[in-house]
Each structure stands twice: as C-alpha cells, then as structure tokens.
Amino acid sequence: MLQLNYSGFELEVGTDEAGRGCLAGPVVAAAVILPKKFKHSFLNDSKQLTEKQRVQLRPYIEENALAYAVSFVWQDKIDEINILQSSILAMHQAIDQLSLKAEYIIVDGNKFNPYKEVPHETIVKGDSKFMSIAAASVLAKTYRDEYMKKLHDDFPHYNWKQNKGYPTKQHRLAIKAFGTTEHHRLTFRLLSS
C-alpha cells in the first residue's frame, strides 16, 4: 500500500525520472505535490503498470495534484555532464517549475543534489512506497514515451514507438545498420560488444 506522505509537511514534493538507461532521447523528470486526501485504485510505480494504465492515470494526476511539472534534459547535455547529473538536473528543473514552493522533497533512488534550502530524503524504490513519487514516475514516463513516439515518425528504422530508445537488440542492430542520429547519446555504449 503506497503512503501519502513521508515528512509531515503539507507541500511535500515527490520526484522521479524516466529514460536513464536509454540510448537515445532525453531523460525526463516530474515533480508532484499531492493533496492530503489523494487516492487512486491502481496508482503504483510506473514500471508496474501497463502503458494503458499510465495513460489513464496521467490526466487524473494532473487534475488532482496541488502542483506538478515535467522537465526534459536533452541528449547533448547528458553527453556533457553524464546521466546521473542530468537526471538530478531534470528533477531540479521540474521542482523549479512548480506553482507551489516545496517544503520537503522525496526522491526516488539514492542520489540527489541538495535543492536550494529545501530538506530532502532519497528513498530507494520510492516509486513503489510513496504516492507522490509514483505519480511523478507516471508523468515522467508518459511524457517521455509520447515524445519518443513522435520522434519515431522521422526515424522509423530504430522503432522508438516500441522500444522508446531503450537498448533492445533491434535498436542496437538499427544503430549498426544506419548509424546514429542527433538524438542518440554518444557517450553511451550504443553497440553491444
């Protein structure tokens, strides 16, 4: 059962990212502040949900959250500062964009850089423990998937509408056959050795 709050602060932000392990496209983070009485029957870590469930959840989260924001960090920045720092940057940017000021931040995972003066806690598997992190994981994943599906139209060889830029065998074979695009992360191991 997911918990609604970790810190006791009313304006507690949950944040998570999607796309860390991808070979192409941005890393996307979301930040969400949920109201005290928020609930949904199947809200969970986005990886535990079907694509259909995530798509159904997104408007519900957006309509019922006290505040939410989504941020993209692009592949050239990922190549410049590395994927961990890019993930944290995306989370910070999402928190920056919130219409309410965070009183406390809970972060999925075990790495985060302090955000201004706001206290934070990193929580391993936080997206399967706290509703706001789970909600952020759903937003990050759906926004990123939507973007990769749009890119697919211009780059159908890589089948991004299916693999979303993750390192599937088919994606790696397409890189081998057709080379890279401006959307590929050139510091990643793009071909299996």
C-alpha positions as CSV (number, residue, x, y, z in Angstrom):
1,M,0.0,0.0,0.0
2,L,1.5,3.3,-1.0
3,Q,1.9,6.0,1.6
4,L,0.7,9.6,1.0
5,N,3.4,11.5,3.0
6,Y,6.9,10.9,4.3
7,S,7.8,14.2,6.1
8,G,4.7,15.5,7.6
9,F,5.0,18.7,5.5
10,E,1.9,19.6,3.5
11,L,3.8,20.7,0.4
12,E,5.9,17.6,0.1
13,V,7.2,17.1,-3.5
14,G,7.8,13.6,-4.9
15,T,10.2,13.5,-7.8
16,D,11.3,10.7,-10.2
17,E,12.8,10.4,-13.7
18,A,12.3,8.2,-16.8
19,G,14.8,7.3,-19.5
20,R,18.1,6.9,-17.6
21,G,19.0,3.7,-19.4
22,C,18.1,4.7,-22.9
23,L,20.5,5.1,-25.8
24,A,18.5,7.9,-27.4
25,G,16.3,10.9,-26.4
26,P,16.1,12.9,-23.3
27,V,15.9,12.0,-19.6
28,V,12.6,13.3,-18.3
29,A,11.7,14.1,-14.7
30,A,8.5,15.1,-13.0
31,A,7.8,16.7,-9.6
32,V,4.3,16.3,-8.0
33,I,2.6,17.7,-4.8
34,L,-0.5,15.7,-4.0
35,P,-3.4,16.8,-1.7
36,K,-4.0,15.1,1.7
37,K,-6.9,13.0,0.5
38,F,-5.4,11.9,-2.8
39,K,-6.1,8.3,-3.8
40,H,-6.4,6.2,-6.9
41,S,-7.2,2.4,-7.2
42,F,-4.1,1.4,-9.3
43,L,-1.5,4.1,-8.8
44,N,1.9,2.4,-8.5
45,D,5.4,2.6,-9.7
46,S,5.1,3.3,-13.5
47,K,7.1,0.1,-14.3
48,Q,4.4,-2.0,-12.6
49,L,1.7,-0.5,-14.7
50,T,0.6,-1.2,-18.3
51,E,1.0,1.6,-20.8
52,K,-2.8,1.9,-20.9
53,Q,-3.0,2.3,-17.1
54,R,-0.2,5.0,-17.2
55,V,-2.1,6.9,-20.0
56,Q,-5.3,6.7,-17.9
57,L,-3.6,7.9,-14.8
58,R,-1.8,10.9,-16.3
59,P,-4.9,13.2,-16.6
60,Y,-6.2,12.1,-13.2
61,I,-2.8,13.0,-11.6
62,E,-2.7,16.4,-13.4
63,E,-6.3,17.3,-12.5
64,N,-6.0,16.3,-8.8
65,A,-2.4,17.3,-7.9
66,L,-1.9,20.5,-6.0
67,A,1.0,21.2,-8.4
68,Y,3.0,19.2,-10.9
69,A,5.7,19.9,-13.5
70,V,7.7,18.0,-16.1
71,S,11.2,18.7,-17.3
72,F,13.3,17.4,-20.2
73,V,17.2,17.2,-20.3
74,W,18.4,16.5,-23.8
75,Q,21.0,14.0,-25.0
76,D,23.7,16.6,-25.7
77,K,23.6,17.7,-22.1
78,I,23.6,14.1,-21.0
79,D,26.8,13.6,-23.0
80,E,28.3,16.7,-21.4
81,I,27.5,16.1,-17.7
82,N,26.6,12.3,-17.5
83,I,23.3,10.6,-17.0
84,L,23.2,10.8,-13.2
85,Q,23.8,14.6,-13.1
86,S,21.3,15.0,-16.0
87,S,18.6,13.1,-14.1
88,I,19.2,15.2,-11.0
89,L,19.2,18.4,-13.1
90,A,15.8,17.3,-14.7
91,M,14.4,16.8,-11.2
92,H,15.6,20.3,-10.0
93,Q,14.2,21.9,-13.2
94,A,10.8,20.2,-12.6
95,I,10.8,21.4,-8.9
96,D,11.7,24.9,-10.2
97,Q,8.6,25.0,-12.4
98,L,6.1,24.0,-9.7
99,S,3.4,26.6,-8.9
100,L,3.9,26.0,-5.2
101,K,7.1,26.2,-3.2
102,A,8.4,22.9,-2.0
103,E,8.7,22.4,1.8
104,Y,10.2,19.0,1.6
105,I,11.4,16.8,-1.3
106,I,11.3,13.0,-1.5
107,V,13.3,11.5,-4.3
108,D,13.2,8.1,-5.9
109,G,16.6,6.4,-5.7
110,N,19.7,7.0,-3.6
111,K,21.4,10.1,-5.2
112,F,20.3,13.7,-5.2
113,N,22.0,17.1,-5.0
114,P,20.6,19.5,-2.4
115,Y,17.9,21.8,-3.9
116,K,18.2,25.3,-2.5
117,E,17.5,25.2,1.2
118,V,14.7,22.6,1.0
119,P,15.3,19.4,3.0
120,H,15.1,16.2,1.1
121,E,15.3,12.4,1.5
122,T,16.3,9.8,-1.1
123,I,14.2,6.7,-1.0
124,V,15.3,3.5,-2.8
125,K,12.3,2.1,-4.7
126,G,10.4,5.2,-3.5
127,D,8.1,4.9,-6.5
128,S,6.6,1.7,-5.0
129,K,6.4,3.3,-1.5
130,F,5.0,6.8,-1.8
131,M,2.2,8.2,-3.9
132,S,3.8,11.4,-5.0
133,I,6.9,9.6,-6.3
134,A,4.7,7.0,-8.1
135,A,2.7,9.9,-9.6
136,A,5.9,11.6,-10.7
137,S,7.1,8.3,-12.2
138,V,3.9,8.0,-14.2
139,L,4.1,11.6,-15.6
140,A,7.8,11.3,-16.4
141,K,7.3,8.0,-18.3
142,T,4.2,9.1,-20.2
143,Y,5.7,12.4,-21.3
144,R,8.9,10.7,-22.4
145,D,7.1,7.8,-24.2
146,E,4.9,10.4,-26.1
147,Y,8.0,12.3,-27.2
148,M,9.8,9.2,-28.4
149,K,6.7,8.0,-30.4
150,K,6.7,11.4,-32.1
151,L,10.4,11.1,-33.0
152,H,9.7,7.6,-34.4
153,D,7.9,9.1,-37.4
154,D,11.1,10.8,-38.6
155,F,13.4,7.8,-37.6
156,P,11.3,4.7,-38.1
157,H,14.4,2.4,-38.5
158,Y,15.0,2.5,-34.8
159,N,11.4,1.5,-33.8
160,W,11.3,4.1,-31.0
161,K,7.5,3.9,-30.8
162,Q,8.0,0.4,-29.5
163,N,11.4,0.5,-27.6
164,K,11.3,4.2,-26.6
165,G,15.0,4.4,-27.1
166,Y,15.9,1.6,-24.7
167,P,18.8,-0.7,-25.7
168,T,16.8,-3.5,-27.3
169,K,18.5,-5.9,-29.7
170,Q,16.5,-4.4,-32.6
171,H,17.6,-0.8,-31.6
172,R,21.3,-1.8,-31.5
173,L,21.0,-3.6,-34.8
174,A,19.5,-0.5,-36.3
175,I,22.3,1.7,-35.0
176,K,24.8,-0.8,-36.5
177,A,23.0,-0.7,-39.9
178,F,22.0,3.0,-40.1
179,G,24.4,4.8,-37.7
180,T,23.4,7.3,-35.0
181,T,21.1,10.3,-35.1
182,E,21.3,13.6,-33.4
183,H,19.0,12.0,-30.7
184,H,21.5,9.3,-29.7
185,R,23.6,9.7,-26.5
186,L,27.1,9.4,-27.9
187,T,28.8,8.7,-24.6
188,F,26.6,5.6,-24.1
189,R,27.7,2.1,-25.4
190,L,25.5,2.1,-28.4
191,L,26.5,-1.3,-29.8
192,S,26.8,-4.5,-27.8
193,S,30.4,-5.6,-27.7
